[in-house]
Amino acid sequence: NQCGASLVQTIDAPLPLVWSMIRRFDKPQAYKQFVRSCTMSAGNGGIGSVREVMLISGLPAETSTERLEKLDDGMHVMIFSIIGGDHRLLNYRSTTTLHVDEEAKGGKTVVVESYVVDVPVGNSKEDTCSFIETIIGCNLRSLARISEKMACT
Ligand SMILES: O=C(Cc1cc(C2CC2)c(-n2cc(CNC(=O)c3cnc4ccccc4n3)nn2)c(C2CC2)c1)NC1(C(=O)O)CCCCC1
């Protein structure tokens, strides 16, 4: 029993700049505010790499082990899955793609992040989606803030 959805964030910054932030599999803390640090336990950031994510203190979970499934610098697609950690997200898989918003002059970037995950026993599909989408929403707004600030300078 899985749930999933897609979230969209428009960013007023050039696609290459936004992509340079997203593609750093070894540095999720660059814009994910619940992440304290990250170390690579396999690979050097390319496909098949595995990262050990340490969360900020005060959260129910402390760690997450995640594997990079796809990183396409031509199509601007990144896919990672969660393969371990002291949390309750099983079979979580995230797909993030970047697009240029042709309508907006000055070339804005549209980020689309989709996920699927098993609904944990004891939780409803709605609760699970709401829980995950709150965090993804924070991450995408943080990415927008940081990218737009970098684009200004
Ligand atoms: O951004 C982050 C960092 C991140 C990663 C993690 C867990 C290590 C995976 C957490 N977390 C999770 C938990 C323990 N609760 C669960 O497991 C959990 C699972 N089902 C639920 C279903 C319904 C209600 C509550 C649920 N509760 N304690 N802390 C956080 C805390 C909540 C803010 C942030 N993670 C994602 C990313 O894009 O990197 C985006 C969000 C999804 C995972 C990937």
The ligand as an ORCA input file, in Angstrom:
! r2SCAN-3c Opt
* xyz 0 1
  O      14.218     16.296      3.829
  C      14.347     15.211      4.408
  C      15.022     15.119      5.792
  C      14.195     14.332      6.814
  C      14.296     12.955      6.865
  C      13.620     12.237      7.877
  C      13.761     10.757      7.920
  C      15.108     10.192      7.728
  C      13.990      9.995      6.659
  C      12.862     12.928      8.842
  N      12.274     12.229      9.919
  C      11.332     11.240      9.896
  C      11.165     10.892     11.199
  C      10.329      9.783     11.794
  N       9.010      9.757     11.187
  C       8.782      8.890     10.181
  O       9.652      8.174      9.705
  C       7.406      8.875      9.674
  C       7.064      8.032      8.628
  N       5.815      8.023      8.156
  C       4.864      8.816      8.719
  C       3.549      8.801      8.239
  C       2.599      9.625      8.802
  C       2.925     10.474      9.878
  C       4.234     10.499     10.368
  C       5.225      9.665      9.793
  N       6.500      9.686     10.252
  N      11.950     11.661     11.961
  N      12.629     12.477     11.176
  C      12.779     14.317      8.786
  C      12.042     15.091      9.833
  C      10.553     15.102      9.806
  C      11.369     16.362      9.530
  C      13.430     15.025      7.757
  N      13.962     14.022      3.866
  C      13.418     13.898      2.505
  C      14.409     14.467      1.479
  O      13.970     14.997      0.392
  O      15.628     14.371      1.738
  C      12.071     14.608      2.393
  C      11.020     13.972      3.304
  C      10.880     12.455      3.065
  C      12.240     11.754      3.162
  C      13.259     12.406      2.218
*
